[in-house]
Amino acid sequence: MARFAPGEAVHVQDRHPAGHLRTPAYCRGKRGVVERICGSFGQPESYGFGGDGKPFQPLYRVRFEQARIWPDYDGPATDTVEIEIFEHWLDPAG
């Protein structure tokens, strides 16, 4: 069962563990909004080390304002970027 719903604000955890990661460094520590729930899938960190991917995790498409990702972004304020992020990397945004 998914912890977050479309339209809900989330915060990407700012972790930098060693190993195989599937969350881009440029979005860590940033706030976005869940655009959709993509389904549940095996954890890529587990697969990266020969594991079975369990427990499966919900995968979300999260929308970010580009200016929140890149502080020097000088494009239109309405520009966004969407990134698919697993639930174990997300917290509720306060």
N, CA, C and O atoms as a Tinker XYZ file with bonds, in Angstrom:
   376  protein
     1  N      0.835000   -1.188000    0.000000    73     2
     2  CA     0.000000    0.000000    0.000000    64     1     3
     3  C      0.879000    1.250000    0.000000    63     2     4     5
     4  O      1.838000    1.344000    0.766000    81     3
     5  N      0.548000    2.190000   -0.850000    73     3     6
     6  CA     1.329000    3.408000   -0.993000    64     5     7
     7  C      1.109000    4.344000    0.191000    63     6     8     9
     8  O     -0.017000    4.530000    0.652000    81     7
     9  N      2.186000    4.918000    0.668000    73     7    10
    10  CA     2.148000    5.845000    1.798000    64     9    11
    11  C      1.697000    7.246000    1.375000    63    10    12    13
    12  O      1.083000    7.967000    2.161000    81    11
    13  N      2.001000    7.628000    0.131000    73    11    14
    14  CA     1.709000    8.971000   -0.358000    64    13    15
    15  C      0.690000    8.922000   -1.494000    63    14    16    17
    16  O      0.595000    7.929000   -2.215000    81    15
    17  N     -0.064000    9.999000   -1.642000    73    15    18
    18  CA    -1.094000   10.091000   -2.673000    64    17    19
    19  C     -0.714000   11.167000   -3.693000    63    18    20    21
    20  O      0.037000   12.088000   -3.370000    81    19
    21  N     -1.225000   11.057000   -4.915000    73    19    22
    22  CA    -0.989000   12.126000   -5.889000    64    21    23
    23  C     -1.429000   13.475000   -5.319000    63    22    24    25
    24  O     -2.474000   13.590000   -4.679000    81    23
    25  N     -0.600000   14.492000   -5.569000    73    23    26
    26  CA    -0.861000   15.832000   -5.065000    64    25    27
    27  C     -0.225000   16.109000   -3.717000    63    26    28    29
    28  O     -0.207000   17.255000   -3.268000    81    27
    29  N      0.300000   15.075000   -3.057000    73    27    30
    30  CA     0.903000   15.238000   -1.729000    64    29    31
    31  C      2.348000   15.703000   -1.850000    63    30    32    33
    32  O      3.104000   15.203000   -2.683000    81    31
    33  N      2.725000   16.671000   -1.007000    73    31    34
    34  CA     4.095000   17.172000   -0.978000    64    33    35
    35  C      4.990000   16.182000   -0.246000    63    34    36    37
    36  O      4.622000   15.646000    0.799000    81    35
    37  N      6.171000   15.949000   -0.812000    73    35    38
    38  CA     7.139000   15.028000   -0.224000    64    37    39
    39  C      8.512000   15.675000   -0.212000    63    38    40    41
    40  O      8.776000   16.639000   -0.931000    81    39
    41  N      9.369000   15.126000    0.612000    73    39    42
    42  CA    10.753000   15.580000    0.749000    64    41    43
    43  C     11.649000   14.374000    0.475000    63    42    44    45
    44  O     11.471000   13.316000    1.079000    81    43
    45  N     12.602000   14.532000   -0.425000    73    43    46
    46  CA    13.540000   13.450000   -0.732000    64    45    47
    47  C     14.619000   13.438000    0.336000    63    46    48    49
    48  O     15.232000   14.466000    0.625000    81    47
    49  N     14.845000   12.278000    0.917000    73    47    50
    50  CA    15.864000   12.163000    1.956000    64    49    51
    51  C     17.233000   12.528000    1.388000    63    50    52    53
    52  O     17.544000   12.229000    0.234000    81    51
    53  N     18.030000   13.170000    2.206000    73    51    54
    54  CA    19.366000   13.607000    1.800000    64    53    55
    55  C     20.401000   12.639000    2.353000    63    54    56    57
    56  O     21.216000   12.990000    3.206000    81    55
    57  N     20.349000   11.412000    1.847000    73    55    58
    58  CA    21.285000   10.376000    2.275000    64    57    59
    59  C     22.325000   10.163000    1.180000    63    58    60    61
    60  O     22.058000   10.379000   -0.002000    81    59
    61  N     23.482000    9.747000    1.585000    73    59    62
    62  CA    24.560000    9.470000    0.631000    64    61    63
    63  C     25.259000    8.160000    1.008000    63    62    64    65
    64  O     26.470000    8.135000    1.231000    81    63
    65  N     24.487000    7.078000    1.078000    73    63    66
    66  CA    25.113000    5.802000    1.438000    64    65    67
    67  C     25.998000    5.286000    0.302000    63    66    68    69
    68  O     25.841000    5.672000   -0.856000    81    67
    69  N     26.910000    4.425000    0.658000    73    67    70
    70  CA    27.762000    3.795000   -0.357000    64    69    71
    71  C     26.940000    2.769000   -1.123000    63    70    72    73
    72  O     26.006000    2.177000   -0.581000    81    71
    73  N     27.289000    2.569000   -2.364000    73    71    74
    74  CA    26.669000    1.497000   -3.123000    64    73    75
    75  C     25.800000    1.966000   -4.265000    63    74    76    77
    76  O     25.836000    3.127000   -4.674000    81    75
    77  N     25.024000    1.034000   -4.763000    73    75    78
    78  CA    24.175000    1.229000   -5.939000    64    77    79
    79  C     22.895000    1.960000   -5.548000    63    78    80    81
    80  O     22.076000    1.415000   -4.808000    81    79
    81  N     22.713000    3.184000   -6.034000    73    79    82
    82  CA    21.536000    3.985000   -5.694000    64    81    83
    83  C     20.775000    4.357000   -6.953000    63    82    84    85
    84  O     21.362000    4.491000   -8.027000    81    83
    85  N     19.478000    4.523000   -6.819000    73    83    86
    86  CA    18.648000    4.897000   -7.958000    64    85    87
    87  C     17.927000    6.215000   -7.722000    63    86    88    89
    88  O     16.937000    6.508000   -8.393000    81    87
    89  N     18.405000    7.002000   -6.790000    73    87    90
    90  CA    17.850000    8.326000   -6.549000    64    89    91
    91  C     18.915000    9.350000   -6.913000    63    90    92    93
    92  O     19.982000    9.367000   -6.298000    81    91
    93  N     18.653000   10.202000   -7.896000    73    91    94
    94  CA    19.676000   11.156000   -8.317000    64    93    95
    95  C     20.116000   12.079000   -7.182000    63    94    96    97
    96  O     19.295000   12.554000   -6.397000    81    95
    97  N     21.400000   12.319000   -7.111000    73    95    98
    98  CA    21.943000   13.176000   -6.058000    64    97    99
    99  C     21.366000   14.590000   -6.129000    63    98   100   101
   100  O     21.193000   15.237000   -5.095000    81    99
   101  N     21.068000   15.075000   -7.327000    73    99   102
   102  CA    20.600000   16.460000   -7.455000    64   101   103
   103  C     19.207000   16.689000   -6.877000    63   102   104   105
   104  O     18.821000   17.839000   -6.672000    81   103
   105  N     18.437000   15.627000   -6.605000    73   103   106
   106  CA    17.107000   15.847000   -6.018000    64   105   107
   107  C     17.080000   15.535000   -4.522000    63   106   108   109
   108  O     16.059000   15.756000   -3.871000    81   107
   109  N     18.175000   15.028000   -3.969000    73   107   110
   110  CA    18.197000   14.715000   -2.536000    64   109   111
   111  C     18.121000   15.994000   -1.720000    63   110   112   113
   112  O     18.795000   16.982000   -2.010000    81   111
   113  N     17.274000   15.950000   -0.682000    73   111   114
   114  CA    17.069000   17.117000    0.168000    64   113   115
   115  C     16.060000   18.112000   -0.401000    63   114   116   117
   116  O     15.831000   19.165000    0.194000    81   115
   117  N     15.459000   17.794000   -1.537000    73   115   118
   118  CA    14.542000   18.719000   -2.197000    64   117   119
   119  C     13.086000   18.333000   -1.945000    63   118   120   121
   120  O     12.779000   17.186000   -1.622000    81   119
   121  N     12.201000   19.312000   -2.100000    73   119   122
   122  CA    10.756000   19.130000   -1.923000    64   121   123
   123  C     10.091000   19.058000   -3.283000    63   122   124   125
   124  O     10.408000   19.832000   -4.187000    81   123
   125  N      9.159000   18.113000   -3.419000    73   123   126
   126  CA     8.397000   17.976000   -4.648000    64   125   127
   127  C      6.977000   17.544000   -4.334000    63   126   128   129
   128  O      6.577000   17.475000   -3.172000    81   127
   129  N      6.226000   17.256000   -5.373000    73   127   130
   130  CA     4.836000   16.843000   -5.234000    64   129   131
   131  C      4.635000   15.539000   -6.000000    63   130   132   133
   132  O      5.075000   15.409000   -7.143000    81   131
   133  N      3.969000   14.574000   -5.367000    73   131   134
   134  CA     3.698000   13.303000   -6.034000    64   133   135
   135  C      2.770000   13.559000   -7.216000    63   134   136   137
   136  O      1.674000   14.096000   -7.057000    81   135
   137  N      3.223000   13.169000   -8.395000    73   135   138
   138  CA     2.422000   13.316000   -9.604000    64   137   139
   139  C      1.563000   12.070000   -9.806000    63   138   140   141
   140  O      0.395000   12.165000  -10.183000    81   139
   141  N      2.155000   10.896000   -9.549000    73   139   142
   142  CA     1.411000    9.637000   -9.670000    64   141   143
   143  C      2.141000    8.510000   -8.958000    63   142   144   145
   144  O      3.334000    8.600000   -8.668000    81   143
   145  N      1.398000    7.455000   -8.686000    73   143   146
   146  CA     1.970000    6.213000   -8.155000    64   145   147
   147  C      2.154000    5.296000   -9.354000    63   146   148   149
   148  O      1.200000    5.022000  -10.082000    81   147
   149  N      3.363000    4.827000   -9.560000    73   147   150
   150  CA     3.683000    4.021000  -10.741000    64   149   151
   151  C      3.467000    2.522000  -10.521000    63   150   152   153
   152  O      3.430000    1.759000  -11.486000    81   151
   153  N      3.326000    2.095000   -9.269000    73   151   154
   154  CA     3.194000    0.676000   -8.946000    64   153   155
   155  C      4.223000    0.299000   -7.899000    63   154   156   157
   156  O      4.923000    1.161000   -7.369000    81   155
   157  N      4.314000   -0.993000   -7.599000    73   155   158
   158  CA     5.323000   -1.486000   -6.654000    64   157   159
   159  C      6.313000   -2.359000   -7.399000    63   158   160   161
   160  O      5.947000   -3.173000   -8.247000    81   159
   161  N      7.580000   -2.166000   -7.056000    73   159   162
   162  CA     8.655000   -2.852000   -7.762000    64   161   163
   163  C      9.748000   -3.242000   -6.770000    63   162   164   165
   164  O      9.793000   -2.750000   -5.643000    81   163
   165  N     10.619000   -4.132000   -7.213000    73   163   166
   166  CA    11.758000   -4.525000   -6.392000    64   165   167
   167  C     12.708000   -3.366000   -6.205000    63   166   168   169
   168  O     12.852000   -2.509000   -7.077000    81   167
   169  N     13.358000   -3.354000   -5.051000    73   167   170
   170  CA    14.287000   -2.268000   -4.723000    64   169   171
   171  C     15.556000   -2.390000   -5.563000    63   170   172   173
   172  O     16.233000   -3.416000   -5.506000    81   171
   173  N     15.884000   -1.371000   -6.331000    73   171   174
   174  CA    17.080000   -1.439000   -7.168000    64   173   175
   175  C     18.369000   -1.555000   -6.359000    63   174   176   177
   176  O     19.346000   -2.138000   -6.829000    81   175
   177  N     18.377000   -1.000000   -5.136000    73   175   178
   178  CA    19.588000   -1.148000   -4.314000    64   177   179
   179  C     19.837000   -2.616000   -4.009000    63   178   180   181
   180  O     20.987000   -3.055000   -3.982000    81   179
   181  N     18.782000   -3.375000   -3.779000    73   179   182
   182  CA    18.918000   -4.812000   -3.532000    64   181   183
   183  C     19.401000   -5.527000   -4.787000    63   182   184   185
   184  O     20.347000   -6.313000   -4.734000    81   183
   185  N     18.752000   -5.253000   -5.916000    73   183   186
   186  CA    19.149000   -5.890000   -7.175000    64   185   187
   187  C     20.605000   -5.578000   -7.519000    63   186   188   189
   188  O     21.311000   -6.432000   -8.054000    81   187
   189  N     21.051000   -4.373000   -7.219000    73   187   190
   190  CA    22.413000   -3.962000   -7.538000    64   189   191
   191  C     23.471000   -4.783000   -6.839000    63   190   192   193
   192  O     24.622000   -4.818000   -7.273000    81   191
   193  N     23.087000   -5.454000   -5.741000    73   191   194
   194  CA    24.030000   -6.292000   -5.003000    64   193   195
   195  C     23.650000   -7.763000   -5.074000    63   194   196   197
   196  O     24.038000   -8.550000   -4.211000    81   195
   197  N     22.878000   -8.141000   -6.118000    73   195   198
   198  CA    22.527000   -9.542000   -6.326000    64   197   199
   199  C     21.360000  -10.028000   -5.495000    63   198   200   201
   200  O     21.108000  -11.232000   -5.446000    81   199
   201  N     20.631000   -9.121000   -4.833000    73   199   202
   202  CA    19.490000   -9.507000   -4.003000    64   201   203
   203  C     18.230000   -9.742000   -4.823000    63   202   204   205
   204  O     18.245000   -9.664000   -6.052000    81   203
   205  N     17.150000  -10.030000   -4.126000    73   203   206
   206  CA    15.882000  -10.352000   -4.784000    64   205   207
   207  C     14.932000   -9.153000   -4.890000    63   206   208   209
   208  O     13.821000   -9.294000   -5.401000    81   207
   209  N     15.358000   -7.971000   -4.412000    73   207   210
   210  CA    14.535000   -6.770000   -4.523000    64   209   211
   211  C     13.486000   -6.620000   -3.447000    63   210   212   213
   212  O     12.770000   -5.619000   -3.419000    81   211
   213  N     13.381000   -7.591000   -2.562000    73   211   214
   214  CA    12.327000   -7.550000   -1.539000    64   213   215
   215  C     12.786000   -6.775000   -0.318000    63   214   216   217
   216  O     13.977000   -6.753000   -0.009000    81   215
   217  N     11.864000   -6.143000    0.372000    73   215   218
   218  CA    10.447000   -6.057000    0.047000    64   217   219
   219  C     10.212000   -5.070000   -1.087000    63   218   220   221
   220  O     10.896000   -4.051000   -1.181000    81   219
   221  N      9.239000   -5.375000   -1.954000    73   219   222
   222  CA     8.896000   -4.466000   -3.036000    64   221   223
   223  C      8.434000   -3.139000   -2.435000    63   222   224   225
   224  O      7.869000   -3.100000   -1.342000    81   223
   225  N      8.683000   -2.065000   -3.163000    73   223   226
   226  CA     8.382000   -0.707000   -2.695000    64   225   227
   227  C      7.536000    0.030000   -3.723000    63   226   228   229
   228  O      7.716000   -0.172000   -4.924000    81   227
   229  N      6.615000    0.882000   -3.274000    73   227   230
   230  CA     5.916000    1.754000   -4.215000    64   229   231
   231  C      6.918000    2.708000   -4.875000    63   230   232   233
   232  O      7.854000    3.200000   -4.245000    81   231
   233  N      6.684000    2.942000   -6.149000    73   231   234
   234  CA     7.487000    3.880000   -6.930000    64   233   235
   235  C      6.581000    5.048000   -7.307000    63   234   236   237
   236  O      5.468000    4.849000   -7.792000    81   235
   237  N      7.063000    6.258000   -7.082000    73   235   238
   238  CA     6.286000    7.471000   -7.341000    64   237   239
   239  C      6.964000    8.296000   -8.425000    63   238   240   241
   240  O      8.190000    8.303000   -8.543000    81   239
   241  N      6.161000    8.985000   -9.208000    73   239   242
   242  CA     6.697000   10.029000  -10.072000    64   241   243
   243  C      6.485000   11.328000   -9.317000    63   242   244   245
   244  O      5.354000   11.707000   -9.013000    81   243
   245  N      7.595000   12.011000   -9.016000    73   243   246
   246  CA     7.561000   13.228000   -8.217000    64   245   247
   247  C      7.937000   14.408000   -9.112000    63   246   248   249
   248  O      8.925000   14.362000   -9.845000    81   247
   249  N      7.132000   15.454000   -9.036000    73   247   250
   250  CA     7.357000   16.661000   -9.836000    64   249   251
   251  C      8.047000   17.718000   -8.970000    63   250   252   253
   252  O      7.639000   17.987000   -7.840000    81   251
   253  N      9.090000   18.300000   -9.529000    73   251   254
   254  CA     9.850000   19.349000   -8.859000    64   253   255
   255  C      9.860000   20.600000   -9.725000    63   254   256   257
   256  O      9.949000   20.518000  -10.950000    81   255
   257  N      9.768000   21.747000   -9.084000    73   255   258
   258  CA    10.025000   22.998000   -9.802000    64   257   259
   259  C     11.520000   23.030000  -10.091000    63   258   260   261
   260  O     12.333000   22.779000   -9.201000    81   259
   261  N     11.879000   23.336000  -11.323000    73   259   262
   262  CA    13.300000   23.287000  -11.671000    64   261   263
   263  C     14.133000   24.242000  -10.822000    63   262   264   265
   264  O     15.289000   23.949000  -10.517000    81   263
   265  N     13.564000   25.369000  -10.443000    73   263   266
   266  CA    14.308000   26.322000   -9.612000    64   265   267
   267  C     14.610000   25.749000   -8.226000    63   266   268   269
   268  O     15.563000   26.184000   -7.580000    81   267
   269  N     13.811000   24.778000   -7.758000    73   267   270
   270  CA    14.102000   24.122000   -6.470000    64   269   271
   271  C     15.246000   23.125000   -6.608000    63   270   272   273
   272  O     15.958000   22.852000   -5.642000    81   271
   273  N     15.419000   22.587000   -7.802000    73   271   274
   274  CA    16.489000   21.614000   -8.046000    64   273   275
   275  C     17.808000   22.329000   -8.319000    63   274   276   277
   276  O     18.843000   21.983000   -7.750000    81   275
   277  N     17.760000   23.326000   -9.193000    73   275   278
   278  CA    18.954000   24.062000   -9.586000    64   277   279
   279  C     18.754000   25.527000   -9.222000    63   278   280   281
   280  O     18.040000   26.235000   -9.931000    81   279
   281  N     19.363000   26.004000   -8.136000    73   279   282
   282  CA    19.148000   27.381000   -7.660000    64   281   283
   283  C     19.463000   28.461000   -8.706000    63   282   284   285
   284  O     18.876000   29.542000   -8.668000    81   283
   285  N     20.375000   28.180000   -9.628000    73   283   286
   286  CA    20.737000   29.174000  -10.646000    64   285   287
   287  C     19.887000   29.060000  -11.909000    63   286   288   289
   288  O     20.167000   29.718000  -12.911000    81   287
   289  N     18.859000   28.234000  -11.861000    73   287   290
   290  CA    18.006000   28.046000  -13.043000    64   289   291
   291  C     17.348000   29.365000  -13.414000    63   290   292   293
   292  O     16.731000   30.014000  -12.570000    81   291
   293  N     17.477000   29.766000  -14.682000    73   291   294
   294  CA    16.920000   31.057000  -15.083000    64   293   295
   295  C     15.813000   30.924000  -16.124000    63   294   296   297
   296  O     15.471000   31.898000  -16.795000    81   295
   297  N     15.259000   29.739000  -16.258000    73   295   298
   298  CA    14.139000   29.532000  -17.164000    64   297   299
   299  C     12.830000   29.963000  -16.524000    63   298   300   301
   300  O     12.817000   30.497000  -15.414000    81   299
   301  N     11.731000   29.729000  -17.227000    73   299   302
   302  CA    10.418000   30.098000  -16.690000    64   301   303
   303  C     10.130000   29.428000  -15.349000    63   302   304   305
   304  O     10.488000   28.269000  -15.143000    81   303
   305  N      9.494000   30.143000  -14.454000    73   303   306
   306  CA     9.169000   29.628000  -13.119000    64   305   307
   307  C      8.241000   28.424000  -13.185000    63   306   308   309
   308  O      8.151000   27.661000  -12.223000    81   307
   309  N      7.556000   28.246000  -14.295000    73   307   310
   310  CA     6.620000   27.120000  -14.438000    64   309   311
   311  C      7.296000   25.836000  -14.907000    63   310   312   313
   312  O      6.639000   24.797000  -14.975000    81   311
   313  N      8.586000   25.873000  -15.230000    73   311   314
   314  CA     9.292000   24.675000  -15.686000    64   313   315
   315  C      9.437000   23.669000  -14.552000    63   314   316   317
   316  O      9.766000   24.021000  -13.419000    81   315
   317  N      9.186000   22.419000  -14.885000    73   315   318
   318  CA     9.290000   21.347000  -13.896000    64   317   319
   319  C     10.122000   20.194000  -14.448000    63   318   320   321
   320  O     10.381000   20.108000  -15.648000    81   319
   321  N     10.527000   19.321000  -13.550000    73   319   322
   322  CA    11.184000   18.069000  -13.903000    64   321   323
   323  C     10.505000   16.984000  -13.074000    63   322   324   325
   324  O     10.181000   17.203000  -11.906000    81   323
   325  N     10.290000   15.822000  -13.672000    73   323   326
   326  CA     9.668000   14.699000  -12.967000    64   325   327
   327  C     10.671000   13.567000  -12.852000    63   326   328   329
   328  O     11.355000   13.216000  -13.814000    81   327
   329  N     10.744000   12.998000  -11.641000    73   327   330
   330  CA    11.708000   11.947000  -11.343000    64   329   331
   331  C     10.971000   10.809000  -10.656000    63   330   332   333
   332  O     10.146000   11.049000   -9.774000    81   331
   333  N     11.257000    9.583000  -11.045000    73   331   334
   334  CA    10.651000    8.433000  -10.375000    64   333   335
   335  C     11.526000    8.038000   -9.193000    63   334   336   337
   336  O     12.721000    7.781000   -9.334000    81   335
   337  N     10.886000    7.998000   -8.010000    73   335   338
   338  CA    11.612000    7.791000   -6.755000    64   337   339
   339  C     10.867000    6.757000   -5.913000    63   338   340   341
   340  O      9.645000    6.815000   -5.781000    81   339
   341  N     11.615000    5.815000   -5.347000    73   339   342
   342  CA    11.013000    4.791000   -4.491000    64   341   343
   343  C     10.644000    5.383000   -3.136000    63   342   344   345
   344  O     11.264000    6.330000   -2.653000    81   343
   345  N      9.605000    4.786000   -2.537000    73   343   346
   346  CA     9.046000    5.274000   -1.283000    64   345   347
   347  C     10.061000    5.374000   -0.156000    63   346   348   349
   348  O      9.999000    6.307000    0.645000    81   347
   349  N     10.996000    4.428000   -0.079000    73   347   350
   350  CA    11.936000    4.447000    1.041000    64   349   351
   351  C     12.910000    5.620000    0.987000    63   350   352   353
   352  O     13.732000    5.778000    1.889000    81   351
   353  N     12.830000    6.435000   -0.048000    73   351   354
   354  CA    13.631000    7.657000   -0.142000    64   353   355
   355  C     12.810000    8.908000    0.161000    63   354   356   357
   356  O     13.348000   10.015000    0.125000    81   355
   357  N     11.525000    8.756000    0.457000    73   355   358
   358  CA    10.645000    9.920000    0.640000    64   357   359
   359  C     10.114000   10.056000    2.056000    63   358   360   361
   360  O      9.865000    9.065000    2.743000    81   359
   361  N      9.948000   11.285000    2.472000    73   359   362
   362  CA     9.299000   11.635000    3.743000    64   361   363
   363  C      8.203000   12.649000    3.434000    63   362   364   365
   364  O      8.247000   13.311000    2.398000    81   363
   365  N      7.214000   12.775000    4.331000    73   363   366
   366  CA     6.220000   13.833000    4.128000    64   365   367
   367  C      6.903000   15.200000    4.219000    63   366   368   369
   368  O      7.800000   15.396000    5.039000    81   367
   369  N      6.480000   16.133000    3.384000    73   367   370
   370  CA     7.020000   17.496000    3.452000    64   369   371
   371  C      6.190000   18.283000    4.460000    63   370   372   373
   372  O      4.960000   18.261000    4.419000    81   371
   373  N      6.859000   18.960000    5.342000    73   371   374
   374  CA     6.189000   19.711000    6.385000    64   373   375
   375  C      5.733000   21.066000    5.999000    63   374   376
   376  O      5.154000   21.780000    6.818000    81   375
